[in-house]
Amino acid sequence: MSNAFIRIVDQSTGTELIRYDLAEDFSIETAIVVGELYRHNGEWKFNAIGSGFQGGLAALCGHYGIDAE
């Protein structure tokens, strides 16, 4: 996968709030984590991650200590 990005848009206004362009070419990865969206002290936060996994969902889950069948 190349030229990938994610964006968060305010549905009521159509305004793009966040755009994160993935700098890497994920051509051999079969699962990726692009970022995490969470609330902290009442505010929405976004943390860009951009990690790729060659083992698909099982490898991604294993990274977080979850067993995927």
C-alpha positions, 0 to 999 in steps of 0.5 A: 500500500502506498500514498495512504492517509487517514483523516478525521472530518467534522461530520456537521461542517465537513471540515477536515480536523486531522490528516495523517499521511503515512510516510512509509510504503507498506508494500509487504505488511498485511496489517497496520496501525495508523494511529490511536484516537482517544479522549484525555481530560475531556478533549479528543487526542490523536497519536500517530503510530504508523506500525506495519505487521507482516503476519496480518491480524495475528501478528498485530494482535500478538504485538498487543498481547492478544491471541487471535485465532 
